[in-house]
Amino acid sequence: MESGNNTQISGFLLLGFSERPELQLLIFGLFLTMYLITVCGNLLIILAVTSDSLLHTPMYFFLCNLSFVDICFTSTTIPKMLRNIQTQSKVITYEGCITQIYFLILFAVLDIFLLTVMAYDRFVAICHPLHYTIIMNHRLCGLMILVSWIVCILNSLLQSLTALRLSFCTNLEIPHFFCELNQVVQLASSDTFLNNVVMYFAAILLGGGPFAGILYSYSKIVSCIRGISSAQGKYKAFSTCVSHLSVVSLFYCTVLGVYLSSAATHSSHSSATASVMYTVLTPMLNPFLYSLRNKDMKRALKSFFEMVAIKGIILLGQKKYP
């Protein structure tokens, strides 16, 4: 790799978690398992919702989108890391790094937007139940998803374009298992003031804004639930948003944990290990959080597996007795 500006860079080195050879097989197996669970779990959510007409509601429409984004999010980083371990190579091309940054930011912010939209959906369902179907109509649901995609695409494009203007010297080692924008900016030899401004402004606007929206929605939800007279009514109202609240708490707590961990230790390797929480663990656990405590989802998954089993039996019967 040559030194100089960004037109002369052939690639970066992703140092990953550990350089000890005896740990590489363990890391490969662990991340392959988590990746397969993430993809299969979220894919099952999508298939269960689309195959069950009773789940064709705004809440499950947003859940399908969240599952799709989670699959894309993990697929942006894990396959490349597994490939590097398999080939015993730490290199990622300059173009590949910028592409990874683009899609990482895109799907990470989309996750936040979808969680916010889902919080609004729960707010309308609990606080305005009589007008729920009127407010959360197909047009509004589709419009919210479309706007989320447009904003996230523009934000990712802006962040990637500002990264393209950076120049680098000889130190091209990224102490991470993927190309994180902040790490790439820190390696730059040119002025990074514009990059830092764009990063922090986007973090406050696109991270803090939705979080404030989620807090506002749940403050109204709590107020409405407290106003319900019967204990059974309170439990029923709260149970409809437990799964979403669990996912929101997991996502924001892991992000906060990563930030506090990196700030306390000042170690990039510690930050890489902590970032697994929101880049891999959160997308993997989302299907479990939405299915284990959700009777409708359990029923839909059971029906889906029964349908697959029946079709399998029919196909076997056709092959045996053509």
N, C-alpha and C positions, 0 to 999 in steps of 0.2 A: 504493500500500500504506500502510495506516495504522499508526501506532505504537500500543502498548498491549499488552494481554495476548493470549494465543493465540486468543481468540474473535474478535478484530478483524483478524487477519492474513489477507491475501488470498493471499499466496504468498511464495516466496523467489526470488532470482536466482542461477542456476547460471552462474558465470563461465567454466567450462570450462578449456581449455588456453591459448588465445590469443584476443585480441580483434582481431588483424590480419585484415582481410577476405580478403586474398590466400591465407591459410592454411586458411580454412574449407572450401573444396572439397577440398583435400588430406586434411584431417582426416576429412571426411565419407566420402570414398572409402576411406581406410585402415580406418576402423572398420566400414564396411559390409562390406568384404571379410572382415575378421576375424570379424565376426558371422556371416556366411553360412558361412564355413569351420567355425566352431564348431558351428552348428546342424546343418549337413549331416554333418560328421564324427561327432558324437555320435549323430545319428539313424541313421547307417549302422551304428554299433556296436550299437544297440538292435535294428535290423532283422536284422542278421546273427546275433545271438545268439538271438533269438526264432524265426528260421526254421531254425536248425540244432539238431536234437535232441541232437547230441553235446556241445553247449555248454550244455545245461540242467543246470549244476552250480552249487554255491554261489558259487564265484569269479565266474562270469559273470553270475549273478543280481545280485550286488552291483555288478558293473561296469555293468550296465544301469541300476541305480538311480543310480549316480554320473553316468552320461551324461545321464540325465533331469534330475538336479539341476543339472548344468553348463549345460544348455540354459536352464533356468528362471533360473539365476543371472545369466547374461549378458543374458537377455531383460528383466530387471528394470531395467537401466540403459541399455544401448546404444540400443534403439529410441527412448527419450525424448530422448537426446542427439542422435540423428540427426534427429528431428523438430524439435528446437530450432534446429539448424543450417539445416534446410530452410526453416523459417518465419522465420529470423533473430530468434528470440525466446529469451530466457534464463530465462523465467519458469517456475516449477513451483508449482502451487497448494499451500497448506498441507496439505490432505488428501492430495494426491499425494505430497508429501514424506514424510509420516508413513507412508503406504502403502509407499513405496519403501524406507524404513528397515526396516519390518517384514519385507518379503520378502528384502531384502539380508541381514539378520541370519539369517533362517530358513535360506536356502540356503547361506550361508557356513558356518554351524555344522554343517549337514547334510553338507556336503563333508568336514569334519573327522571327523565321526562315522563316515561311510562308509569313509574311509581307515583309521580305527581298526579297524572291523569286518573290513575286508579284510586288515589285518595279522594279526588273530586267526585268520582263515581260513587264511592262509599258515602261521602257527605250528602249527595243528592238522595241516595237510596234510604238513608236513615233520617235525615232532617226534612226531606220533602217526598215522602213515599207516595203520596197521591199524585204527584206530578212527575214521578220518576220516568215513566215511559214517554212523556211528552218532552221533558228536558233532554234526556239521554236518548235521543232518536238516532237513527242510522246516519243521518247527514252530519250531525254534530260529532259523533264518534269517529267517523271517517275523516272529518276535517281536523280534529285534534291530532290524529295519527299523522296525517299529511303535513300539518304545520310542524309537528315534532321532527319529522324526517327532514324537512326543508331547513329548519333552523340548525339541526345537528350537522347536516351536510355542509352548510355554509360555514359553520364554526370550524369543522375539521379542515375544510379547504383553506381557511384563513390561517389556522395554526400550521398547516403543512407548508404553505407558501412562505410564511415567515421563517420556517426552518430551512427552506431552500436557499435563502440568502446568506446563511452562515458559512464561514470559512473555518477550516480545521488544520491543525498542525500534525505532529507525528503521534500524539497520544489519542488513539482511536478505540480504546478499551472501554466498554460499557459494563459496569459491574452489576449486571442484571440478566434475566433470562429472556427479555424482550427489549425492543427499542422504546424506552420511555422518553418522552419529549424533554422533560426536565434534565435527565441525564445527558442527552445529546446536546442541549443548550450549554450545559456546564463544560463540555469538551471543546466548545467553539473558541477559536482564537480571535474572532472578530467581535465587534460590539453587539451585545445581547440585550440592550436596553429595550428595544422594540419588542423582542420576543417575550421578555419578562412582563412587560406591560400588558401584552395581549393575553398571556397565560393567566395572570392574576385577575385581569378584568373578566375573562371568560369564566374563571373559577367562581368569582363572586356573583356574577350575573346568572350563569347557567347552572351553578351548583348551589349557591346560597338562596337564589330566588325560588327555585322549586322546593327547596327544603322549608323555606318560610311558608310556601303554599300548603305543604303537607302538614306542618304544625298548625296552621290556621284551620284546615279542614278537620283535623282531629280534635282541636279545641271546641269546634262547633258540634262535632259528633258526641263528645263527652257531655257537653251541655244538654244536648237533646236526650241522651240516654239517661242522664240524671233526672230529667223531667218525666220519664216514664214511671207510672205508679207501681205496676206489678214487677216482682222480681223476675218472673219468667219472661216478661217482655224485655226487660233490661238485658237478660242473658241472650235472648234470641237476637236482639239488635247488635250487641257487642260481638257475638259469635260470627256475624257476617263479615267482620273486618279484622278478625284475629290473624288470619293467614297473611293478609296484606301488611298489617302492622308488624308481624314477625319478620317479613322480608325487608321492610323498610328499616327496621331496627338493626337487622343483620348487616345490611349494606352500609348504612351510615356509621355504625359502630366499628366495622372493619376498616373503612376508609379513615375514620378518626384514629383508630389504633395504629394504622400504618404511618400516619402523619406524626403521631406522638412518639412512636418507636424510632422513626428516622431522626426526629428532632432530639431525642434523648441520647441515642447511641452515636449519632453522626457516622454510622457505618453503612455503606452502600449495600453490603451483603446482608446485613440485618434488614434493611429496607426491602431488598429483593425477596427475602423469606417472608416478611410481613405482607407484601403485596399479593402473595398467593391467596390470602384471605378473600380479597374482593375480586381478583381476576379469575380464580378457579373455584374456591370453596363456595362462595355465594351463589354463582350460577348452578353449581352442583346440588346445593341444598334447596334451592327454590322449588323444584317439583315436589320434594318431600313435604315441605312446609305447606304447599297448597293442596296436597292430596291426603295427607294423614289426618288433618283436622277438618276436612271438607266432605260431608256426606254425599253431596251431588257428584263430586269428582270421584269418590270411591265407587259410587254406583256406575258412573260412566266408564271408568277403567275396567270394572268387572264385566260390564256389557261388551266392551271392546274385546277383551280377552276371550270371552265366550264366543263372540262372533268369529274371531280369528281361529279358535279351536274347531268350531263347526265347519268353517270353510276348509280347514286343513283335513278334517275327516272326510268331507265330500270329495276333495281332490284325491286323497289316498284311495277312496272307494272307486273313483273313476279310473285310476291307474290299474287297480287290481282287477276290476271287472269292466273293461272297456266296452 
